[in-house]
């Protein structure tokens, strides 16, 4: 049975940038519960309700949240974000990445309704432990932006957060990220477009996008699964990237050199730095996989980039 705990209103900025959280003291969901995001009756902004969970595993929780999202709330003040006949036809969870396949009605939503639905679904689902990223498909086709570029995996931080009375400004960046080819022997470039908080450095954005992994199944992720990013900073034209010990693991069937230079090449190409210093728990006295000396900053290595035949 669905149990409503407490409610609060989310503010919405013209242009459909969102605020989430910040609902005041004593209004956190109970342990194991969710914030479920609905539409207000004017369909112009998101509101949230706190609901308890009865599911025991990740898959059960995903089904539970999707059911809560599509149901009409008991109060007449809110309504489901699934308007215009939109439905989730199927979904699959691959490690911590959730792929949602919507019916063709999704593609008929107007811009405002689509953005509200996307914000609601992503922010509701990534609360589940075991779901870090969500990607949308219309039938079997990846969701794309207006320019035709795949939007790829999303998380709550891709939508505006509430930090008090001041809203962050957001902007869009076109990035070239490097991942491993199928053999794990060379780097392949992937072009993406991402909207991000202008208070975040472009270098941190690049690292976070690399940690999400590639959009194409023709490429392999390079940052080992479970690695945590401890910090990114820039000083004197050098980018310092600090991971936890998870970085010392080996990405599946990927040459360690490819892991290191996917990071270095991506940051140098997309940021303002000419070198990258990789740290693990703040330490640099490391030889990665007994192959690559991380004690000094590393420049870009273009020879590792696989050139695609035209």
C-alpha positions as a Markdown table, in Angstrom:
| # | Residue | x | y | z |
|---|---|---|---|---|
| 1 | Unk | 0.0 | 0.0 | 0.0 |
| 2 | Unk | 1.2 | 3.5 | -0.8 |
| 3 | Unk | 1.8 | 5.7 | 2.2 |
| 4 | Unk | 2.0 | 9.4 | 1.9 |
| 5 | Unk | 4.3 | 11.0 | 4.4 |
| 6 | Unk | 4.8 | 14.6 | 3.7 |
| 7 | Unk | 4.7 | 17.1 | 0.9 |
| 8 | Unk | 6.5 | 20.2 | -0.3 |
| 9 | Unk | 6.4 | 22.4 | -3.4 |
| 10 | Unk | 9.3 | 22.6 | -5.8 |
| 11 | Unk | 9.9 | 26.0 | -7.3 |
| 12 | Unk | 10.3 | 26.3 | -11.0 |
| 13 | Unk | 12.2 | 29.0 | -13.0 |
| 14 | Unk | 11.1 | 30.3 | -16.3 |
| 15 | Unk | 13.0 | 28.3 | -18.9 |
| 16 | Unk | 12.3 | 25.2 | -16.9 |
| 17 | Unk | 15.3 | 24.9 | -14.7 |
| 18 | Unk | 14.5 | 23.0 | -11.5 |
| 19 | Unk | 15.1 | 23.2 | -7.8 |
| 20 | Unk | 15.2 | 20.0 | -5.8 |
| 21 | Unk | 15.5 | 19.4 | -2.1 |
| 22 | Unk | 15.6 | 22.2 | 0.5 |
| 23 | Unk | 12.2 | 21.4 | 1.9 |
| 24 | Unk | 13.0 | 22.3 | 5.4 |
| 25 | Unk | 13.8 | 20.4 | 8.6 |
| 26 | Unk | 11.9 | 17.3 | 9.5 |
| 27 | Unk | 10.7 | 16.7 | 6.0 |
| 28 | Unk | 13.1 | 13.9 | 5.0 |
| 29 | Unk | 11.6 | 10.6 | 3.8 |
| 30 | Unk | 11.8 | 7.7 | 6.2 |
| 31 | Unk | 14.6 | 5.3 | 5.8 |
| 32 | Unk | 14.1 | 3.4 | 2.6 |
| 33 | Unk | 11.6 | 5.8 | 1.3 |
| 34 | Unk | 11.5 | 8.0 | -1.8 |
| 35 | Unk | 10.8 | 11.5 | -3.0 |
| 36 | Unk | 8.4 | 11.1 | -5.9 |
| 37 | Unk | 8.1 | 14.0 | -8.3 |
| 38 | Unk | 4.7 | 15.0 | -9.7 |
| 39 | Unk | 3.2 | 17.8 | -11.8 |
| 40 | Unk | 1.2 | 20.6 | -10.3 |
| 41 | Unk | -2.3 | 20.9 | -11.7 |
| 42 | Unk | -1.1 | 23.7 | -14.1 |
| 43 | Unk | 1.5 | 21.3 | -15.5 |
| 44 | Unk | 4.2 | 24.0 | -15.2 |
| 45 | Unk | 6.2 | 22.9 | -12.2 |
| 46 | Unk | 7.2 | 19.8 | -10.1 |
| 47 | Unk | 6.0 | 19.0 | -6.6 |
| 48 | Unk | 7.2 | 16.2 | -4.5 |
| 49 | Unk | 5.6 | 13.6 | -2.1 |
| 50 | Unk | 7.4 | 11.3 | 0.3 |
| 51 | Unk | 6.5 | 7.6 | -0.1 |
| 52 | Unk | 7.6 | 4.6 | 1.8 |
| 53 | Unk | 9.1 | 1.6 | 0.0 |
| 54 | Unk | 8.0 | -2.1 | 0.4 |
| 55 | Unk | 10.4 | -3.6 | -2.1 |
| 56 | Unk | 13.5 | -5.5 | -1.0 |
| 57 | Unk | 15.8 | -5.5 | -4.0 |
| 58 | Unk | 16.9 | -3.0 | -6.6 |
| 59 | Unk | 14.7 | -4.3 | -9.4 |
| 60 | Unk | 11.7 | -4.3 | -7.1 |
| 61 | Unk | 12.4 | -0.7 | -6.1 |
| 62 | Unk | 12.7 | 0.4 | -9.8 |
| 63 | Unk | 9.3 | -1.1 | -10.5 |
| 64 | Unk | 7.9 | 0.5 | -7.4 |
| 65 | Unk | 9.1 | 4.0 | -8.3 |
| 66 | Unk | 7.9 | 3.7 | -11.9 |
| 67 | Unk | 4.5 | 2.6 | -10.7 |
| 68 | Unk | 4.3 | 5.5 | -8.2 |
| 69 | Unk | 5.3 | 7.9 | -11.0 |
| 70 | Unk | 2.6 | 6.7 | -13.4 |
| 71 | Unk | -0.2 | 6.6 | -10.8 |
| 72 | Unk | -2.3 | 9.6 | -10.2 |
| 73 | Unk | -1.7 | 11.0 | -6.7 |
| 74 | Unk | -4.5 | 10.8 | -4.2 |
| 75 | Unk | -4.6 | 14.6 | -3.8 |
| 76 | Unk | -6.2 | 16.6 | -6.6 |
| 77 | Unk | -3.5 | 19.2 | -6.3 |
| 78 | Unk | -0.9 | 17.0 | -8.1 |
| 79 | Unk | -0.9 | 14.8 | -11.2 |
| 80 | Unk | 1.4 | 12.2 | -12.8 |
| 81 | Unk | 4.1 | 13.4 | -15.1 |
| 82 | Unk | 3.1 | 10.6 | -17.5 |
| 83 | Unk | 0.8 | 12.7 | -19.6 |
| 84 | Unk | -0.3 | 12.3 | -23.2 |
| 85 | Unk | -0.4 | 8.6 | -23.2 |
| 86 | Unk | 3.4 | 8.3 | -22.3 |
| 87 | Unk | 4.3 | 4.8 | -20.9 |
| 88 | Unk | 7.5 | 2.9 | -20.0 |
| 89 | Unk | 7.3 | -0.2 | -22.2 |
| 90 | Unk | 10.4 | -1.9 | -20.8 |
| 91 | Unk | 13.5 | -1.3 | -18.8 |
| 92 | Unk | 16.8 | -3.0 | -18.0 |
| 93 | Unk | 19.4 | -2.4 | -15.3 |
| 94 | Unk | 23.0 | -2.9 | -16.4 |
| 95 | Unk | 25.2 | -2.7 | -13.3 |
| 96 | Unk | 24.1 | 0.8 | -12.0 |
| 97 | Unk | 22.9 | 2.1 | -15.3 |
| 98 | Unk | 19.1 | 2.0 | -15.9 |
| 99 | Unk | 17.8 | 2.1 | -19.5 |
| 100 | Unk | 14.1 | 3.1 | -19.9 |
| 101 | Unk | 12.3 | 2.5 | -23.1 |
| 102 | Unk | 9.2 | 4.7 | -23.6 |
| 103 | Unk | 6.5 | 4.4 | -26.2 |
| 104 | Unk | 6.2 | 6.7 | -29.2 |
| 105 | Unk | 3.9 | 9.1 | -27.3 |
| 106 | Unk | 7.0 | 10.4 | -25.5 |
| 107 | Unk | 8.3 | 11.9 | -28.8 |
| 108 | Unk | 5.0 | 13.9 | -29.1 |
| 109 | Unk | 5.4 | 15.8 | -25.8 |
| 110 | Unk | 6.1 | 19.5 | -26.0 |
| 111 | Unk | 9.5 | 20.8 | -24.8 |
| 112 | Unk | 8.3 | 21.9 | -21.4 |
| 113 | Unk | 6.4 | 18.7 | -20.6 |
| 114 | Unk | 9.3 | 16.5 | -21.8 |
| 115 | Unk | 11.8 | 18.3 | -19.7 |
| 116 | Unk | 9.5 | 18.1 | -16.6 |
| 117 | Unk | 9.0 | 14.4 | -17.1 |
| 118 | Unk | 12.7 | 13.8 | -17.6 |
| 119 | Unk | 13.6 | 15.7 | -14.4 |
| 120 | Unk | 10.9 | 13.9 | -12.4 |
| 121 | Unk | 11.8 | 10.4 | -13.6 |
| 122 | Unk | 15.6 | 10.8 | -13.2 |
| 123 | Unk | 15.5 | 12.5 | -9.8 |
| 124 | Unk | 13.0 | 9.9 | -8.5 |
| 125 | Unk | 14.9 | 6.8 | -9.7 |
| 126 | Unk | 18.5 | 7.7 | -8.8 |
| 127 | Unk | 17.5 | 7.8 | -5.1 |
| 128 | Unk | 17.6 | 4.0 | -5.3 |
| 129 | Unk | 20.8 | 2.5 | -4.0 |
| 130 | Unk | 22.1 | 0.6 | -7.1 |
| 131 | Unk | 20.8 | 3.1 | -9.7 |
| 132 | Unk | 23.4 | 5.8 | -10.4 |
| 133 | Unk | 22.4 | 6.8 | -14.0 |
| 134 | Unk | 19.3 | 6.8 | -16.1 |
| 135 | Unk | 19.1 | 6.8 | -19.9 |
| 136 | Unk | 15.9 | 7.4 | -22.0 |
| 137 | Unk | 14.9 | 5.7 | -25.2 |
| 138 | Unk | 11.9 | 6.1 | -27.4 |
| 139 | Unk | 11.2 | 2.5 | -28.4 |
| 140 | Unk | 14.7 | 1.4 | -29.2 |
| 141 | Unk | 16.1 | 4.8 | -30.3 |
| 142 | Unk | 18.2 | 6.8 | -27.8 |
| 143 | Unk | 16.6 | 10.1 | -26.8 |
| 144 | Unk | 18.4 | 13.0 | -28.5 |
| 145 | Unk | 18.5 | 16.8 | -28.0 |
| 146 | Unk | 17.2 | 19.3 | -30.6 |
| 147 | Unk | 20.5 | 19.2 | -32.5 |
| 148 | Unk | 20.2 | 15.4 | -32.9 |
| 149 | Unk | 22.9 | 14.5 | -30.3 |
| 150 | Unk | 22.2 | 11.6 | -27.9 |
| 151 | Unk | 21.5 | 12.9 | -24.4 |
| 152 | Unk | 23.0 | 9.8 | -22.9 |
| 153 | Unk | 23.0 | 8.9 | -19.2 |
| 154 | Unk | 21.6 | 11.4 | -16.7 |
| 155 | Unk | 21.6 | 11.8 | -12.9 |
| 156 | Unk | 20.0 | 14.1 | -10.4 |
| 157 | Unk | 22.9 | 16.6 | -10.6 |
| 158 | Unk | 22.1 | 17.2 | -14.3 |
| 159 | Unk | 19.1 | 19.2 | -13.1 |
| 160 | Unk | 19.3 | 22.5 | -11.1 |
| 161 | Unk | 19.8 | 22.0 | -7.3 |
| 162 | Unk | 18.5 | 24.4 | -4.6 |
| 163 | Unk | 21.3 | 26.1 | -2.6 |
| 164 | Unk | 19.1 | 28.6 | -0.8 |
| 165 | Unk | 17.6 | 31.7 | -2.4 |
| 166 | Unk | 20.1 | 31.8 | -5.3 |
| 167 | Unk | 19.8 | 29.7 | -8.5 |
| 168 | Unk | 22.9 | 28.5 | -10.3 |
| 169 | Unk | 23.1 | 29.4 | -14.0 |
| 170 | Unk | 23.4 | 26.5 | -16.4 |
| 171 | Unk | 25.0 | 26.2 | -19.8 |
| 172 | Unk | 25.6 | 23.6 | -22.5 |
| 173 | Unk | 29.0 | 22.2 | -23.5 |
| 174 | Unk | 30.1 | 20.1 | -26.4 |
| 175 | Unk | 32.7 | 17.6 | -25.3 |
| 176 | Unk | 35.0 | 15.1 | -26.9 |
| 177 | Unk | 35.6 | 12.3 | -24.6 |
| 178 | Unk | 37.9 | 9.3 | -25.1 |
| 179 | Unk | 37.0 | 5.8 | -24.2 |
| 180 | Unk | 38.5 | 2.4 | -25.1 |
| 181 | Unk | 37.8 | 0.6 | -28.3 |
| 182 | Unk | 36.4 | -2.9 | -28.2 |
| 183 | Unk | 39.8 | -4.5 | -28.0 |
| 184 | Unk | 40.9 | -2.3 | -25.1 |
| 185 | Unk | 44.0 | -1.3 | -27.1 |
| 186 | Unk | 43.3 | 2.2 | -28.4 |
| 187 | Unk | 41.3 | 5.3 | -27.6 |
| 188 | Unk | 38.1 | 6.2 | -29.5 |
| 189 | Unk | 36.5 | 9.7 | -29.4 |
| 190 | Unk | 32.9 | 10.2 | -28.5 |
| 191 | Unk | 31.2 | 13.6 | -29.0 |
| 192 | Unk | 28.5 | 14.5 | -26.5 |
| 193 | Unk | 26.5 | 17.6 | -25.6 |
| 194 | Unk | 25.7 | 18.1 | -21.9 |
| 195 | Unk | 24.0 | 20.8 | -19.8 |
| 196 | Unk | 25.9 | 21.6 | -16.6 |
| 197 | Unk | 26.1 | 24.0 | -13.7 |
| 198 | Unk | 28.2 | 27.0 | -14.6 |
| 199 | Unk | 29.8 | 26.9 | -11.1 |
| 200 | Unk | 31.4 | 23.6 | -12.0 |
| 201 | Unk | 34.7 | 23.5 | -13.7 |
| 202 | Unk | 34.8 | 22.1 | -17.2 |
| 203 | Unk | 37.5 | 19.7 | -16.0 |
| 204 | Unk | 35.3 | 18.2 | -13.3 |
| 205 | Unk | 32.5 | 17.9 | -15.8 |
| 206 | Unk | 34.7 | 15.9 | -18.2 |
| 207 | Unk | 35.8 | 13.5 | -15.4 |
| 208 | Unk | 32.3 | 13.0 | -14.3 |
| 209 | Unk | 31.1 | 12.3 | -17.8 |
| 210 | Unk | 34.0 | 9.8 | -18.3 |
| 211 | Unk | 32.9 | 8.0 | -15.2 |
| 212 | Unk | 29.4 | 7.6 | -16.6 |
| 213 | Unk | 30.9 | 5.5 | -19.5 |
| 214 | Unk | 30.3 | 5.7 | -23.2 |
| 215 | Unk | 26.9 | 5.9 | -24.9 |
| 216 | Unk | 27.9 | 3.5 | -27.6 |
| 217 | Unk | 28.2 | -0.2 | -27.1 |
| 218 | Unk | 31.1 | -0.1 | -29.5 |
| 219 | Unk | 33.3 | 1.4 | -26.8 |
| 220 | Unk | 34.3 | 0.4 | -23.4 |
| 221 | Unk | 34.3 | 2.4 | -20.1 |
| 222 | Unk | 37.8 | 3.3 | -18.9 |
| 223 | Unk | 37.3 | 4.3 | -15.2 |
| 224 | Unk | 36.9 | 1.1 | -13.1 |
| 225 | Unk | 33.4 | 0.5 | -11.8 |
| 226 | Unk | 32.9 | 1.8 | -8.3 |
| 227 | Unk | 35.6 | 4.4 | -8.4 |
| 228 | Unk | 34.8 | 7.6 | -6.4 |
| 229 | Unk | 36.0 | 11.0 | -7.4 |
| 230 | Unk | 37.4 | 12.9 | -4.4 |
| 231 | Unk | 38.2 | 16.2 | -6.1 |
| 232 | Unk | 39.3 | 18.1 | -9.2 |
| 233 | Unk | 41.3 | 21.3 | -9.1 |
| 234 | Unk | 43.4 | 23.4 | -11.5 |
| 235 | Unk | 46.6 | 25.2 | -10.7 |
| 236 | Unk | 49.2 | 26.7 | -13.1 |
| 237 | Unk | 47.8 | 25.0 | -16.2 |
| 238 | Unk | 47.8 | 21.5 | -14.5 |
| 239 | Unk | 44.6 | 19.6 | -13.7 |
| 240 | Unk | 44.7 | 17.6 | -10.5 |
| 241 | Unk | 42.3 | 14.6 | -10.4 |
| 242 | Unk | 42.0 | 12.8 | -7.1 |
| 243 | Unk | 40.3 | 9.4 | -7.0 |
| 244 | Unk | 39.8 | 6.9 | -4.2 |
| 245 | Unk | 41.6 | 3.5 | -4.3 |
| 246 | Unk | 38.9 | 2.2 | -6.7 |
| 247 | Unk | 40.9 | 3.7 | -9.5 |
| 248 | Unk | 43.6 | 1.2 | -8.9 |
| 249 | Unk | 41.4 | -1.6 | -10.1 |
| 250 | Unk | 41.6 | -2.6 | -13.8 |
| 251 | Unk | 38.8 | -1.7 | -16.2 |
| 252 | Unk | 37.7 | -5.0 | -17.8 |
| 253 | Unk | 40.0 | -6.0 | -20.7 |
| 254 | Unk | 41.4 | -2.5 | -21.1 |
| 255 | Unk | 45.1 | -1.7 | -21.4 |
| 256 | Unk | 46.0 | 0.4 | -18.3 |
| 257 | Unk | 47.6 | 3.0 | -20.5 |
| 258 | Unk | 44.3 | 3.5 | -22.2 |
| 259 | Unk | 42.6 | 4.2 | -18.9 |
| 260 | Unk | 45.1 | 6.8 | -17.9 |
| 261 | Unk | 45.2 | 8.6 | -21.3 |
| 262 | Unk | 41.5 | 8.5 | -21.8 |
| 263 | Unk | 41.4 | 10.8 | -18.8 |
| 264 | Unk | 44.4 | 12.9 | -19.8 |
| 265 | Unk | 43.5 | 13.4 | -23.4 |
| 266 | Unk | 39.8 | 14.2 | -22.6 |
| 267 | Unk | 40.8 | 16.9 | -20.1 |
| 268 | Unk | 43.5 | 18.4 | -22.2 |
| 269 | Unk | 41.2 | 18.5 | -25.3 |
| 270 | Unk | 38.2 | 19.9 | -23.5 |
| 271 | Unk | 39.6 | 22.0 | -20.7 |
| 272 | Unk | 42.2 | 24.8 | -20.2 |
| 273 | Unk | 45.1 | 22.6 | -19.0 |
| 274 | Unk | 48.0 | 21.1 | -20.9 |
| 275 | Unk | 48.8 | 18.4 | -18.3 |
| 276 | Unk | 46.9 | 16.2 | -15.9 |
| 277 | Unk | 48.2 | 14.9 | -12.5 |
| 278 | Unk | 46.3 | 11.8 | -11.3 |
| 279 | Unk | 46.2 | 11.2 | -7.5 |
| 280 | Unk | 44.8 | 8.3 | -5.5 |
| 281 | Unk | 43.7 | 9.3 | -2.0 |
| 282 | Unk | 45.9 | 12.4 | -2.4 |
| 283 | Unk | 49.0 | 10.4 | -3.2 |
| 284 | Unk | 51.1 | 10.6 | -6.4 |
| 285 | Unk | 53.9 | 8.2 | -5.6 |
| 286 | Unk | 52.1 | 5.5 | -7.7 |
| 287 | Unk | 53.0 | 3.3 | -10.6 |
| 288 | Unk | 49.6 | 2.5 | -12.1 |
| 289 | Unk | 49.3 | -1.3 | -12.7 |
| 290 | Unk | 53.1 | -1.4 | -12.5 |
| 291 | Unk | 53.2 | 0.3 | -15.9 |
| 292 | Unk | 52.6 | 4.0 | -15.8 |
| 293 | Unk | 54.4 | 6.4 | -13.5 |
| 294 | Unk | 51.8 | 8.8 | -12.0 |
| 295 | Unk | 54.3 | 10.8 | -9.9 |
| 296 | Unk | 54.4 | 13.6 | -12.4 |
| 297 | Unk | 51.8 | 15.4 | -14.5 |
| 298 | Unk | 51.1 | 13.8 | -17.9 |
| 299 | Unk | 50.6 | 15.5 | -21.3 |
| 300 | Unk | 48.2 | 14.4 | -24.0 |
| 301 | Unk | 49.2 | 11.3 | -25.9 |
| 302 | Unk | 47.7 | 11.6 | -29.4 |
| 303 | Unk | 49.3 | 8.5 | -30.8 |
| 304 | Unk | 46.9 | 6.4 | -28.7 |
| 305 | Unk | 43.8 | 7.8 | -30.5 |
| 306 | Unk | 42.4 | 5.4 | -33.1 |
| 307 | Unk | 41.7 | 7.2 | -36.4 |
| 308 | Unk | 38.4 | 6.2 | -37.9 |
| 309 | Unk | 38.3 | 5.6 | -41.7 |
| 310 | Unk | 36.0 | 7.9 | -43.5 |
